[in-house]
Amino acid sequence: MPSMKSPRQALAGYNAILRGDSEPSFKRVRGFGASFRKDAGLEELFALHGKAMARFRGGGKSRALGGGSLLGLKAAIASKIMDGCALCEWRCGTARSKGQRGRCGVLDARVASEFLHMGEEPELVPSHTVFFSGCTFECAYCQNHDISQNPGAGESISPEDMACLILRRAPTARNVNWVGGDPTSNLLFILETLAHVDARLPQVWNSNMYLTPESMALLDGVVDLYLTDFKYGNDACARRLSKAERYWEVTTRNHLLAAEQADMIIRHLVLPGHVECCSKPVLSWIAGNMEGARVNVMDQYRPQYLASEYPEINRPLRPEEYLEAREHARALGLDLVD
């Protein structure tokens, strides 16, 4: 039987922040004490992080005074990771901190645009959406290919200035929505920005979910809602259309981790000719593993960018394809975004 959960029930933590009943997660993490040495090694810092997160999740009280904060510890770890980048599952190992470019091509964070987005899910709008340049995927049909495949696009700004932009949008925005491209390559910048943000806005991680477990651990306690892009039901389609390896393993693992950390809205874009191989397996997996998640089955596909090189997606989505995917989701009892 289809789920009768309301958005308020499904997104309980997120909505509690909007009502003023609780603080955004990043503020609680920023106020939680965690002592560490910035010159410590990555292994030592992660050990300290694990202990601090256990205290934090256990309801421990530890005010951040002169000894540092849990948010600061997360930023210190992200900075160390940038010495041999392992933020996403490409694990390039490049020293981005020394100007070496990895698979995504991102060095410093570049903001392609930031604005109040009115076209997101109803629970999110108006959403202060921050679009970064660069991406960990190379999707043949990307509608944002002008920024996702051009990591040098946009403007380089400081975390302090980004925090000021967030404060300026705060009276109208319901959240801060980190996207791209993909936000993963800019994790350090986001953590450094949140160190300066005073606005009581929930944080939305809008991502293809091709992160490493290390990055997922750093997001734990920072993100209030994961807005995920679950594209493919198998590795072959992911490799062919997005040049992504081990897609199913990585993406399902990270969805399970995300569900332990925060509320979730899962997007699935129905691709032409991919209902059986992608839409149905994705939606069936969500039904079996993601209780409580909202699901948006999307029909916005258009043949853009390099779609003409792939015959099966070089056409608009047919109405009957979308209806087949959505009816499959409804039959599974998924909590669908209208």
ABEGO torsion letter per residue (X at the ends): XBBABBAAAABAAAAAAAAGABBBAAAAAAABBBBBBAABBAAAAAAAAAAAAAAAAAGBBBBBBAAEBAAAAAAAAAAAAAABBAABAAGAGBBAAAGBBBAAGBBBBBBABBBBBAABBAAAOBBBBBBBBEBABBBAABAAAAAAABAABEBBBBAAAAAAAAAAAAAABABBBBBOEBAAAAAAAAAAAAAABABBBBBBBBBAGABBAAAAAAABGABABBBBBBABABAAAAAAAAGBBGAAAAAAAAAAAAAAABBBBBBBBBBBGAAAAAAAAAAAAAAAABBGBBBBBBAABBBBEAAAABAAABBBBBAAAAAAAAAAAAAAGBBBBX
